[in-house]
Amino acid sequence: MKISREILTALNANVGVDLVAINQYFLHARMLKHLGYESLGSKVYHRSITVMKMSDDLIQRIFLLEGLPNLQKLGKLFIGQSVEEILQCDLKLEEEIRSTLQETILLCEKEQDFVSRKILVGHLDKSEEYIDDLTTEINLLKDLGLQNYLQKII
């Protein structure tokens, strides 16, 4: 089943941002666990695994559309040095993921590729949920203050 090059390029753009997220979230999860913040580290680790599965969905879709997944085009990782920076960096990247998904969904609607659109909408729901989670954590950190927040997440 062949489809437009534009769709394949957009799907590969989503794979690229997902690959960045997998690596960034995995590193942040390990950093948080190393610092003793097991609960938060576990959440970030599970997000890394979720994004890996999302990327796999897209890779399979690209193959089905007779395209070739591009796993070499990686963007920049945003690595935080503190808990607050980690949360901010992950939010920045997750917002980039959401934006890329939204653009690709619009393209899929235009090109009438409703199967890819359905996959991407599911990914968008997960992305928006994680943005909400990160925003909640950042607001909690601001409301409680750094020391109280860090005690809460130990």
Phi and psi in radians as a Rosetta constraint file:
Dihedral C 1 N 2 CA 2 C 2 CIRCULARHARMONIC -1.643 0.35
Dihedral N 2 CA 2 C 2 N 3 CIRCULARHARMONIC 2.655 0.35
Dihedral C 2 N 3 CA 3 C 3 CIRCULARHARMONIC -2.509 0.35
Dihedral N 3 CA 3 C 3 N 4 CIRCULARHARMONIC 3.004 0.35
Dihedral C 3 N 4 CA 4 C 4 CIRCULARHARMONIC -1.089 0.35
Dihedral N 4 CA 4 C 4 N 5 CIRCULARHARMONIC 2.597 0.35
Dihedral C 4 N 5 CA 5 C 5 CIRCULARHARMONIC -1.080 0.35
Dihedral N 5 CA 5 C 5 N 6 CIRCULARHARMONIC -0.560 0.35
Dihedral C 5 N 6 CA 6 C 6 CIRCULARHARMONIC -1.084 0.35
Dihedral N 6 CA 6 C 6 N 7 CIRCULARHARMONIC -0.725 0.35
Dihedral C 6 N 7 CA 7 C 7 CIRCULARHARMONIC -1.128 0.35
Dihedral N 7 CA 7 C 7 N 8 CIRCULARHARMONIC -0.794 0.35
Dihedral C 7 N 8 CA 8 C 8 CIRCULARHARMONIC -1.073 0.35
Dihedral N 8 CA 8 C 8 N 9 CIRCULARHARMONIC -0.720 0.35
Dihedral C 8 N 9 CA 9 C 9 CIRCULARHARMONIC -1.096 0.35
Dihedral N 9 CA 9 C 9 N 10 CIRCULARHARMONIC -0.743 0.35
Dihedral C 9 N 10 CA 10 C 10 CIRCULARHARMONIC -1.175 0.35
Dihedral N 10 CA 10 C 10 N 11 CIRCULARHARMONIC -0.721 0.35
Dihedral C 10 N 11 CA 11 C 11 CIRCULARHARMONIC -1.099 0.35
Dihedral N 11 CA 11 C 11 N 12 CIRCULARHARMONIC -0.700 0.35
Dihedral C 11 N 12 CA 12 C 12 CIRCULARHARMONIC -1.155 0.35
Dihedral N 12 CA 12 C 12 N 13 CIRCULARHARMONIC -0.575 0.35
Dihedral C 12 N 13 CA 13 C 13 CIRCULARHARMONIC -1.098 0.35
Dihedral N 13 CA 13 C 13 N 14 CIRCULARHARMONIC -0.676 0.35
Dihedral C 13 N 14 CA 14 C 14 CIRCULARHARMONIC -1.159 0.35
Dihedral N 14 CA 14 C 14 N 15 CIRCULARHARMONIC -0.713 0.35
Dihedral C 14 N 15 CA 15 C 15 CIRCULARHARMONIC -1.056 0.35
Dihedral N 15 CA 15 C 15 N 16 CIRCULARHARMONIC -0.755 0.35
Dihedral C 15 N 16 CA 16 C 16 CIRCULARHARMONIC -1.046 0.35
Dihedral N 16 CA 16 C 16 N 17 CIRCULARHARMONIC -0.820 0.35
Dihedral C 16 N 17 CA 17 C 17 CIRCULARHARMONIC -1.211 0.35
Dihedral N 17 CA 17 C 17 N 18 CIRCULARHARMONIC -0.558 0.35
Dihedral C 17 N 18 CA 18 C 18 CIRCULARHARMONIC -1.137 0.35
Dihedral N 18 CA 18 C 18 N 19 CIRCULARHARMONIC -0.711 0.35
Dihedral C 18 N 19 CA 19 C 19 CIRCULARHARMONIC -1.101 0.35
Dihedral N 19 CA 19 C 19 N 20 CIRCULARHARMONIC -0.666 0.35
Dihedral C 19 N 20 CA 20 C 20 CIRCULARHARMONIC -1.086 0.35
Dihedral N 20 CA 20 C 20 N 21 CIRCULARHARMONIC -0.800 0.35
Dihedral C 20 N 21 CA 21 C 21 CIRCULARHARMONIC -1.094 0.35
Dihedral N 21 CA 21 C 21 N 22 CIRCULARHARMONIC -0.738 0.35
Dihedral C 21 N 22 CA 22 C 22 CIRCULARHARMONIC -0.969 0.35
Dihedral N 22 CA 22 C 22 N 23 CIRCULARHARMONIC -0.854 0.35
Dihedral C 22 N 23 CA 23 C 23 CIRCULARHARMONIC -1.191 0.35
Dihedral N 23 CA 23 C 23 N 24 CIRCULARHARMONIC -0.789 0.35
Dihedral C 23 N 24 CA 24 C 24 CIRCULARHARMONIC -1.114 0.35
Dihedral N 24 CA 24 C 24 N 25 CIRCULARHARMONIC -0.837 0.35
Dihedral C 24 N 25 CA 25 C 25 CIRCULARHARMONIC -1.141 0.35
Dihedral N 25 CA 25 C 25 N 26 CIRCULARHARMONIC -0.679 0.35
Dihedral C 25 N 26 CA 26 C 26 CIRCULARHARMONIC -1.090 0.35
Dihedral N 26 CA 26 C 26 N 27 CIRCULARHARMONIC -0.810 0.35
Dihedral C 26 N 27 CA 27 C 27 CIRCULARHARMONIC -1.110 0.35
Dihedral N 27 CA 27 C 27 N 28 CIRCULARHARMONIC -0.782 0.35
Dihedral C 27 N 28 CA 28 C 28 CIRCULARHARMONIC -1.085 0.35
Dihedral N 28 CA 28 C 28 N 29 CIRCULARHARMONIC -0.675 0.35
Dihedral C 28 N 29 CA 29 C 29 CIRCULARHARMONIC -1.067 0.35
Dihedral N 29 CA 29 C 29 N 30 CIRCULARHARMONIC -0.782 0.35
Dihedral C 29 N 30 CA 30 C 30 CIRCULARHARMONIC -1.172 0.35
Dihedral N 30 CA 30 C 30 N 31 CIRCULARHARMONIC -0.665 0.35
Dihedral C 30 N 31 CA 31 C 31 CIRCULARHARMONIC -1.091 0.35
Dihedral N 31 CA 31 C 31 N 32 CIRCULARHARMONIC -0.808 0.35
Dihedral C 31 N 32 CA 32 C 32 CIRCULARHARMONIC -1.107 0.35
Dihedral N 32 CA 32 C 32 N 33 CIRCULARHARMONIC -0.754 0.35
Dihedral C 32 N 33 CA 33 C 33 CIRCULARHARMONIC -1.129 0.35
Dihedral N 33 CA 33 C 33 N 34 CIRCULARHARMONIC -0.681 0.35
Dihedral C 33 N 34 CA 34 C 34 CIRCULARHARMONIC -1.091 0.35
Dihedral N 34 CA 34 C 34 N 35 CIRCULARHARMONIC -0.636 0.35
Dihedral C 34 N 35 CA 35 C 35 CIRCULARHARMONIC -1.365 0.35
Dihedral N 35 CA 35 C 35 N 36 CIRCULARHARMONIC -0.105 0.35
Dihedral C 35 N 36 CA 36 C 36 CIRCULARHARMONIC 1.730 0.35
Dihedral N 36 CA 36 C 36 N 37 CIRCULARHARMONIC 0.108 0.35
Dihedral C 36 N 37 CA 37 C 37 CIRCULARHARMONIC -1.729 0.35
Dihedral N 37 CA 37 C 37 N 38 CIRCULARHARMONIC 1.205 0.35
Dihedral C 37 N 38 CA 38 C 38 CIRCULARHARMONIC -1.030 0.35
Dihedral N 38 CA 38 C 38 N 39 CIRCULARHARMONIC -0.794 0.35
Dihedral C 38 N 39 CA 39 C 39 CIRCULARHARMONIC -1.091 0.35
Dihedral N 39 CA 39 C 39 N 40 CIRCULARHARMONIC -0.882 0.35
Dihedral C 39 N 40 CA 40 C 40 CIRCULARHARMONIC -1.167 0.35
Dihedral N 40 CA 40 C 40 N 41 CIRCULARHARMONIC -0.705 0.35
Dihedral C 40 N 41 CA 41 C 41 CIRCULARHARMONIC -1.039 0.35
Dihedral N 41 CA 41 C 41 N 42 CIRCULARHARMONIC -0.673 0.35
Dihedral C 41 N 42 CA 42 C 42 CIRCULARHARMONIC -1.150 0.35
Dihedral N 42 CA 42 C 42 N 43 CIRCULARHARMONIC -0.712 0.35
Dihedral C 42 N 43 CA 43 C 43 CIRCULARHARMONIC -1.064 0.35
Dihedral N 43 CA 43 C 43 N 44 CIRCULARHARMONIC -0.786 0.35
Dihedral C 43 N 44 CA 44 C 44 CIRCULARHARMONIC -1.175 0.35
Dihedral N 44 CA 44 C 44 N 45 CIRCULARHARMONIC -0.681 0.35
Dihedral C 44 N 45 CA 45 C 45 CIRCULARHARMONIC -1.066 0.35
Dihedral N 45 CA 45 C 45 N 46 CIRCULARHARMONIC -0.788 0.35
Dihedral C 45 N 46 CA 46 C 46 CIRCULARHARMONIC -1.132 0.35
Dihedral N 46 CA 46 C 46 N 47 CIRCULARHARMONIC -0.577 0.35
Dihedral C 46 N 47 CA 47 C 47 CIRCULARHARMONIC -1.147 0.35
Dihedral N 47 CA 47 C 47 N 48 CIRCULARHARMONIC -0.691 0.35
Dihedral C 47 N 48 CA 48 C 48 CIRCULARHARMONIC -1.011 0.35
Dihedral N 48 CA 48 C 48 N 49 CIRCULARHARMONIC -0.775 0.35
Dihedral C 48 N 49 CA 49 C 49 CIRCULARHARMONIC -1.166 0.35
Dihedral N 49 CA 49 C 49 N 50 CIRCULARHARMONIC -0.714 0.35
Dihedral C 49 N 50 CA 50 C 50 CIRCULARHARMONIC -1.045 0.35
Dihedral N 50 CA 50 C 50 N 51 CIRCULARHARMONIC -0.780 0.35
Dihedral C 50 N 51 CA 51 C 51 CIRCULARHARMONIC -1.151 0.35
Dihedral N 51 CA 51 C 51 N 52 CIRCULARHARMONIC -0.612 0.35
Dihedral C 51 N 52 CA 52 C 52 CIRCULARHARMONIC -1.080 0.35
Dihedral N 52 CA 52 C 52 N 53 CIRCULARHARMONIC -0.731 0.35
Dihedral C 52 N 53 CA 53 C 53 CIRCULARHARMONIC -1.181 0.35
Dihedral N 53 CA 53 C 53 N 54 CIRCULARHARMONIC -0.656 0.35
Dihedral C 53 N 54 CA 54 C 54 CIRCULARHARMONIC -1.102 0.35
Dihedral N 54 CA 54 C 54 N 55 CIRCULARHARMONIC -0.748 0.35
Dihedral C 54 N 55 CA 55 C 55 CIRCULARHARMONIC -1.079 0.35
Dihedral N 55 CA 55 C 55 N 56 CIRCULARHARMONIC -0.706 0.35
Dihedral C 55 N 56 CA 56 C 56 CIRCULARHARMONIC -1.079 0.35
Dihedral N 56 CA 56 C 56 N 57 CIRCULARHARMONIC -0.705 0.35
Dihedral C 56 N 57 CA 57 C 57 CIRCULARHARMONIC -0.973 0.35
Dihedral N 57 CA 57 C 57 N 58 CIRCULARHARMONIC -0.796 0.35
Dihedral C 57 N 58 CA 58 C 58 CIRCULARHARMONIC -1.220 0.35
Dihedral N 58 CA 58 C 58 N 59 CIRCULARHARMONIC -0.686 0.35
Dihedral C 58 N 59 CA 59 C 59 CIRCULARHARMONIC -1.066 0.35
Dihedral N 59 CA 59 C 59 N 60 CIRCULARHARMONIC -0.780 0.35
Dihedral C 59 N 60 CA 60 C 60 CIRCULARHARMONIC -1.092 0.35
Dihedral N 60 CA 60 C 60 N 61 CIRCULARHARMONIC -0.695 0.35
Dihedral C 60 N 61 CA 61 C 61 CIRCULARHARMONIC -1.128 0.35
Dihedral N 61 CA 61 C 61 N 62 CIRCULARHARMONIC -0.742 0.35
Dihedral C 61 N 62 CA 62 C 62 CIRCULARHARMONIC -1.063 0.35
Dihedral N 62 CA 62 C 62 N 63 CIRCULARHARMONIC -0.778 0.35
Dihedral C 62 N 63 CA 63 C 63 CIRCULARHARMONIC -1.057 0.35
Dihedral N 63 CA 63 C 63 N 64 CIRCULARHARMONIC -0.761 0.35
Dihedral C 63 N 64 CA 64 C 64 CIRCULARHARMONIC -1.057 0.35
Dihedral N 64 CA 64 C 64 N 65 CIRCULARHARMONIC -0.584 0.35
Dihedral C 64 N 65 CA 65 C 65 CIRCULARHARMONIC -1.490 0.35
Dihedral N 65 CA 65 C 65 N 66 CIRCULARHARMONIC 0.214 0.35
Dihedral C 65 N 66 CA 66 C 66 CIRCULARHARMONIC 1.114 0.35
Dihedral N 66 CA 66 C 66 N 67 CIRCULARHARMONIC 0.552 0.35
Dihedral C 66 N 67 CA 67 C 67 CIRCULARHARMONIC -1.823 0.35
Dihedral N 67 CA 67 C 67 N 68 CIRCULARHARMONIC -3.138 0.35
Dihedral C 67 N 68 CA 68 C 68 CIRCULARHARMONIC -2.135 0.35
Dihedral N 68 CA 68 C 68 N 69 CIRCULARHARMONIC 2.054 0.35
Dihedral C 68 N 69 CA 69 C 69 CIRCULARHARMONIC -1.093 0.35
Dihedral N 69 CA 69 C 69 N 70 CIRCULARHARMONIC 2.381 0.35
Dihedral C 69 N 70 CA 70 C 70 CIRCULARHARMONIC -1.811 0.35
Dihedral N 70 CA 70 C 70 N 71 CIRCULARHARMONIC 1.830 0.35
Dihedral C 70 N 71 CA 71 C 71 CIRCULARHARMONIC -1.766 0.35
Dihedral N 71 CA 71 C 71 N 72 CIRCULARHARMONIC 0.151 0.35
Dihedral C 71 N 72 CA 72 C 72 CIRCULARHARMONIC -1.712 0.35
Dihedral N 72 CA 72 C 72 N 73 CIRCULARHARMONIC -0.336 0.35
Dihedral C 72 N 73 CA 73 C 73 CIRCULARHARMONIC -1.575 0.35
Dihedral N 73 CA 73 C 73 N 74 CIRCULARHARMONIC 1.631 0.35
Dihedral C 73 N 74 CA 74 C 74 CIRCULARHARMONIC -1.875 0.35
Dihedral N 74 CA 74 C 74 N 75 CIRCULARHARMONIC 2.424 0.35
Dihedral C 74 N 75 CA 75 C 75 CIRCULARHARMONIC -1.511 0.35
Dihedral N 75 CA 75 C 75 N 76 CIRCULARHARMONIC -2.939 0.35
Dihedral C 75 N 76 CA 76 C 76 CIRCULARHARMONIC -1.486 0.35
Dihedral N 76 CA 76 C 76 N 77 CIRCULARHARMONIC 2.385 0.35
Dihedral C 76 N 77 CA 77 C 77 CIRCULARHARMONIC -1.481 0.35
Dihedral N 77 CA 77 C 77 N 78 CIRCULARHARMONIC 2.477 0.35
Dihedral C 77 N 78 CA 78 C 78 CIRCULARHARMONIC -1.879 0.35
Dihedral N 78 CA 78 C 78 N 79 CIRCULARHARMONIC 1.780 0.35
Dihedral C 78 N 79 CA 79 C 79 CIRCULARHARMONIC -1.813 0.35
Dihedral N 79 CA 79 C 79 N 80 CIRCULARHARMONIC 2.121 0.35
Dihedral C 79 N 80 CA 80 C 80 CIRCULARHARMONIC -1.491 0.35
Dihedral N 80 CA 80 C 80 N 81 CIRCULARHARMONIC 2.688 0.35
Dihedral C 80 N 81 CA 81 C 81 CIRCULARHARMONIC -1.809 0.35
Dihedral N 81 CA 81 C 81 N 82 CIRCULARHARMONIC -0.216 0.35
Dihedral C 81 N 82 CA 82 C 82 CIRCULARHARMONIC -2.341 0.35
Dihedral N 82 CA 82 C 82 N 83 CIRCULARHARMONIC 2.969 0.35
Dihedral C 82 N 83 CA 83 C 83 CIRCULARHARMONIC -1.022 0.35
Dihedral N 83 CA 83 C 83 N 84 CIRCULARHARMONIC -0.797 0.35
Dihedral C 83 N 84 CA 84 C 84 CIRCULARHARMONIC -1.077 0.35
Dihedral N 84 CA 84 C 84 N 85 CIRCULARHARMONIC -0.776 0.35
Dihedral C 84 N 85 CA 85 C 85 CIRCULARHARMONIC -1.127 0.35
Dihedral N 85 CA 85 C 85 N 86 CIRCULARHARMONIC -0.674 0.35
Dihedral C 85 N 86 CA 86 C 86 CIRCULARHARMONIC -1.047 0.35
Dihedral N 86 CA 86 C 86 N 87 CIRCULARHARMONIC -0.819 0.35
Dihedral C 86 N 87 CA 87 C 87 CIRCULARHARMONIC -1.087 0.35
Dihedral N 87 CA 87 C 87 N 88 CIRCULARHARMONIC -0.768 0.35
Dihedral C 87 N 88 CA 88 C 88 CIRCULARHARMONIC -1.116 0.35
Dihedral N 88 CA 88 C 88 N 89 CIRCULARHARMONIC -0.764 0.35
Dihedral C 88 N 89 CA 89 C 89 CIRCULARHARMONIC -1.125 0.35
Dihedral N 89 CA 89 C 89 N 90 CIRCULARHARMONIC -0.721 0.35
Dihedral C 89 N 90 CA 90 C 90 CIRCULARHARMONIC -1.183 0.35
Dihedral N 90 CA 90 C 90 N 91 CIRCULARHARMONIC -0.644 0.35
Dihedral C 90 N 91 CA 91 C 91 CIRCULARHARMONIC -1.121 0.35
Dihedral N 91 CA 91 C 91 N 92 CIRCULARHARMONIC -0.768 0.35
Dihedral C 91 N 92 CA 92 C 92 CIRCULARHARMONIC -1.015 0.35
Dihedral N 92 CA 92 C 92 N 93 CIRCULARHARMONIC -0.798 0.35
Dihedral C 92 N 93 CA 93 C 93 CIRCULARHARMONIC -1.195 0.35
Dihedral N 93 CA 93 C 93 N 94 CIRCULARHARMONIC -0.718 0.35
Dihedral C 93 N 94 CA 94 C 94 CIRCULARHARMONIC -1.135 0.35
Dihedral N 94 CA 94 C 94 N 95 CIRCULARHARMONIC -0.595 0.35
Dihedral C 94 N 95 CA 95 C 95 CIRCULARHARMONIC -1.169 0.35
Dihedral N 95 CA 95 C 95 N 96 CIRCULARHARMONIC -0.598 0.35
Dihedral C 95 N 96 CA 96 C 96 CIRCULARHARMONIC -1.158 0.35
Dihedral N 96 CA 96 C 96 N 97 CIRCULARHARMONIC -0.716 0.35
Dihedral C 96 N 97 CA 97 C 97 CIRCULARHARMONIC -1.050 0.35
Dihedral N 97 CA 97 C 97 N 98 CIRCULARHARMONIC -0.830 0.35
Dihedral C 97 N 98 CA 98 C 98 CIRCULARHARMONIC -1.033 0.35
Dihedral N 98 CA 98 C 98 N 99 CIRCULARHARMONIC -0.787 0.35
Dihedral C 98 N 99 CA 99 C 99 CIRCULARHARMONIC -1.073 0.35
Dihedral N 99 CA 99 C 99 N 100 CIRCULARHARMONIC -0.768 0.35
Dihedral C 99 N 100 CA 100 C 100 CIRCULARHARMONIC -1.111 0.35
Dihedral N 100 CA 100 C 100 N 101 CIRCULARHARMONIC -0.727 0.35
Dihedral C 100 N 101 CA 101 C 101 CIRCULARHARMONIC -1.087 0.35
Dihedral N 101 CA 101 C 101 N 102 CIRCULARHARMONIC -0.794 0.35
Dihedral C 101 N 102 CA 102 C 102 CIRCULARHARMONIC -1.074 0.35
Dihedral N 102 CA 102 C 102 N 103 CIRCULARHARMONIC -0.750 0.35
Dihedral C 102 N 103 CA 103 C 103 CIRCULARHARMONIC -1.094 0.35
Dihedral N 103 CA 103 C 103 N 104 CIRCULARHARMONIC -0.729 0.35
Dihedral C 103 N 104 CA 104 C 104 CIRCULARHARMONIC -1.232 0.35
Dihedral N 104 CA 104 C 104 N 105 CIRCULARHARMONIC -0.631 0.35
Dihedral C 104 N 105 CA 105 C 105 CIRCULARHARMONIC -1.070 0.35
Dihedral N 105 CA 105 C 105 N 106 CIRCULARHARMONIC -0.775 0.35
Dihedral C 105 N 106 CA 106 C 106 CIRCULARHARMONIC -1.070 0.35
Dihedral N 106 CA 106 C 106 N 107 CIRCULARHARMONIC -0.730 0.35
Dihedral C 106 N 107 CA 107 C 107 CIRCULARHARMONIC -1.105 0.35
Dihedral N 107 CA 107 C 107 N 108 CIRCULARHARMONIC -0.739 0.35
Dihedral C 107 N 108 CA 108 C 108 CIRCULARHARMONIC -1.081 0.35
Dihedral N 108 CA 108 C 108 N 109 CIRCULARHARMONIC -0.665 0.35
Dihedral C 108 N 109 CA 109 C 109 CIRCULARHARMONIC -1.130 0.35
Dihedral N 109 CA 109 C 109 N 110 CIRCULARHARMONIC -0.778 0.35
Dihedral C 109 N 110 CA 110 C 110 CIRCULARHARMONIC -1.074 0.35
Dihedral N 110 CA 110 C 110 N 111 CIRCULARHARMONIC -0.732 0.35
Dihedral C 110 N 111 CA 111 C 111 CIRCULARHARMONIC -1.531 0.35
Dihedral N 111 CA 111 C 111 N 112 CIRCULARHARMONIC -0.021 0.35
Dihedral C 111 N 112 CA 112 C 112 CIRCULARHARMONIC 1.031 0.35
Dihedral N 112 CA 112 C 112 N 113 CIRCULARHARMONIC 0.712 0.35
Dihedral C 112 N 113 CA 113 C 113 CIRCULARHARMONIC -1.769 0.35
Dihedral N 113 CA 113 C 113 N 114 CIRCULARHARMONIC 1.444 0.35
Dihedral C 113 N 114 CA 114 C 114 CIRCULARHARMONIC -1.377 0.35
Dihedral N 114 CA 114 C 114 N 115 CIRCULARHARMONIC -0.346 0.35
Dihedral C 114 N 115 CA 115 C 115 CIRCULARHARMONIC -1.234 0.35
Dihedral N 115 CA 115 C 115 N 116 CIRCULARHARMONIC -0.850 0.35
Dihedral C 115 N 116 CA 116 C 116 CIRCULARHARMONIC -1.071 0.35
Dihedral N 116 CA 116 C 116 N 117 CIRCULARHARMONIC -0.710 0.35
Dihedral C 116 N 117 CA 117 C 117 CIRCULARHARMONIC -1.012 0.35
Dihedral N 117 CA 117 C 117 N 118 CIRCULARHARMONIC -0.775 0.35
Dihedral C 117 N 118 CA 118 C 118 CIRCULARHARMONIC -1.067 0.35
Dihedral N 118 CA 118 C 118 N 119 CIRCULARHARMONIC -0.751 0.35
Dihedral C 118 N 119 CA 119 C 119 CIRCULARHARMONIC -1.057 0.35
Dihedral N 119 CA 119 C 119 N 120 CIRCULARHARMONIC -0.819 0.35
Dihedral C 119 N 120 CA 120 C 120 CIRCULARHARMONIC -1.161 0.35
Dihedral N 120 CA 120 C 120 N 121 CIRCULARHARMONIC -0.640 0.35
Dihedral C 120 N 121 CA 121 C 121 CIRCULARHARMONIC -1.105 0.35
Dihedral N 121 CA 121 C 121 N 122 CIRCULARHARMONIC -0.695 0.35
Dihedral C 121 N 122 CA 122 C 122 CIRCULARHARMONIC -1.069 0.35
Dihedral N 122 CA 122 C 122 N 123 CIRCULARHARMONIC -0.712 0.35
Dihedral C 122 N 123 CA 123 C 123 CIRCULARHARMONIC -1.166 0.35
Dihedral N 123 CA 123 C 123 N 124 CIRCULARHARMONIC -0.677 0.35
Dihedral C 123 N 124 CA 124 C 124 CIRCULARHARMONIC -1.090 0.35
Dihedral N 124 CA 124 C 124 N 125 CIRCULARHARMONIC -0.716 0.35
Dihedral C 124 N 125 CA 125 C 125 CIRCULARHARMONIC -1.029 0.35
Dihedral N 125 CA 125 C 125 N 126 CIRCULARHARMONIC -0.769 0.35
Dihedral C 125 N 126 CA 126 C 126 CIRCULARHARMONIC -1.156 0.35
Dihedral N 126 CA 126 C 126 N 127 CIRCULARHARMONIC -0.674 0.35
Dihedral C 126 N 127 CA 127 C 127 CIRCULARHARMONIC -1.134 0.35
Dihedral N 127 CA 127 C 127 N 128 CIRCULARHARMONIC -0.796 0.35
Dihedral C 127 N 128 CA 128 C 128 CIRCULARHARMONIC -1.135 0.35
Dihedral N 128 CA 128 C 128 N 129 CIRCULARHARMONIC -0.610 0.35
Dihedral C 128 N 129 CA 129 C 129 CIRCULARHARMONIC -1.120 0.35
Dihedral N 129 CA 129 C 129 N 130 CIRCULARHARMONIC -0.728 0.35
Dihedral C 129 N 130 CA 130 C 130 CIRCULARHARMONIC -1.233 0.35
Dihedral N 130 CA 130 C 130 N 131 CIRCULARHARMONIC -0.617 0.35
Dihedral C 130 N 131 CA 131 C 131 CIRCULARHARMONIC -1.052 0.35
Dihedral N 131 CA 131 C 131 N 132 CIRCULARHARMONIC -0.755 0.35
Dihedral C 131 N 132 CA 132 C 132 CIRCULARHARMONIC -1.053 0.35
Dihedral N 132 CA 132 C 132 N 133 CIRCULARHARMONIC -0.769 0.35
Dihedral C 132 N 133 CA 133 C 133 CIRCULARHARMONIC -1.067 0.35
Dihedral N 133 CA 133 C 133 N 134 CIRCULARHARMONIC -0.816 0.35
Dihedral C 133 N 134 CA 134 C 134 CIRCULARHARMONIC -1.126 0.35
Dihedral N 134 CA 134 C 134 N 135 CIRCULARHARMONIC -0.737 0.35
Dihedral C 134 N 135 CA 135 C 135 CIRCULARHARMONIC -1.086 0.35
Dihedral N 135 CA 135 C 135 N 136 CIRCULARHARMONIC -0.707 0.35
Dihedral C 135 N 136 CA 136 C 136 CIRCULARHARMONIC -1.075 0.35
Dihedral N 136 CA 136 C 136 N 137 CIRCULARHARMONIC -0.799 0.35
Dihedral C 136 N 137 CA 137 C 137 CIRCULARHARMONIC -1.091 0.35
Dihedral N 137 CA 137 C 137 N 138 CIRCULARHARMONIC -0.759 0.35
Dihedral C 137 N 138 CA 138 C 138 CIRCULARHARMONIC -1.123 0.35
Dihedral N 138 CA 138 C 138 N 139 CIRCULARHARMONIC -0.758 0.35
Dihedral C 138 N 139 CA 139 C 139 CIRCULARHARMONIC -1.142 0.35
Dihedral N 139 CA 139 C 139 N 140 CIRCULARHARMONIC -0.672 0.35
Dihedral C 139 N 140 CA 140 C 140 CIRCULARHARMONIC -1.097 0.35
Dihedral N 140 CA 140 C 140 N 141 CIRCULARHARMONIC -0.742 0.35
Dihedral C 140 N 141 CA 141 C 141 CIRCULARHARMONIC -1.057 0.35
Dihedral N 141 CA 141 C 141 N 142 CIRCULARHARMONIC -0.757 0.35
Dihedral C 141 N 142 CA 142 C 142 CIRCULARHARMONIC -1.163 0.35
Dihedral N 142 CA 142 C 142 N 143 CIRCULARHARMONIC -0.728 0.35
Dihedral C 142 N 143 CA 143 C 143 CIRCULARHARMONIC -1.211 0.35
Dihedral N 143 CA 143 C 143 N 144 CIRCULARHARMONIC -0.743 0.35
Dihedral C 143 N 144 CA 144 C 144 CIRCULARHARMONIC -1.452 0.35
Dihedral N 144 CA 144 C 144 N 145 CIRCULARHARMONIC -0.419 0.35
Dihedral C 144 N 145 CA 145 C 145 CIRCULARHARMONIC 1.555 0.35
Dihedral N 145 CA 145 C 145 N 146 CIRCULARHARMONIC 2.699 0.35
Dihedral C 145 N 146 CA 146 C 146 CIRCULARHARMONIC -1.020 0.35
Dihedral N 146 CA 146 C 146 N 147 CIRCULARHARMONIC -0.872 0.35
Dihedral C 146 N 147 CA 147 C 147 CIRCULARHARMONIC -1.111 0.35
Dihedral N 147 CA 147 C 147 N 148 CIRCULARHARMONIC -0.780 0.35
Dihedral C 147 N 148 CA 148 C 148 CIRCULARHARMONIC -1.138 0.35
Dihedral N 148 CA 148 C 148 N 149 CIRCULARHARMONIC -0.675 0.35
Dihedral C 148 N 149 CA 149 C 149 CIRCULARHARMONIC -1.109 0.35
Dihedral N 149 CA 149 C 149 N 150 CIRCULARHARMONIC -0.795 0.35
Dihedral C 149 N 150 CA 150 C 150 CIRCULARHARMONIC -1.087 0.35
Dihedral N 150 CA 150 C 150 N 151 CIRCULARHARMONIC -0.657 0.35
Dihedral C 150 N 151 CA 151 C 151 CIRCULARHARMONIC -1.127 0.35
Dihedral N 151 CA 151 C 151 N 152 CIRCULARHARMONIC -0.641 0.35
Dihedral C 151 N 152 CA 152 C 152 CIRCULARHARMONIC -1.147 0.35
Dihedral N 152 CA 152 C 152 N 153 CIRCULARHARMONIC -0.642 0.35
Dihedral C 152 N 153 CA 153 C 153 CIRCULARHARMONIC -1.604 0.35
Dihedral N 153 CA 153 C 153 N 154 CIRCULARHARMONIC 0.026 0.35
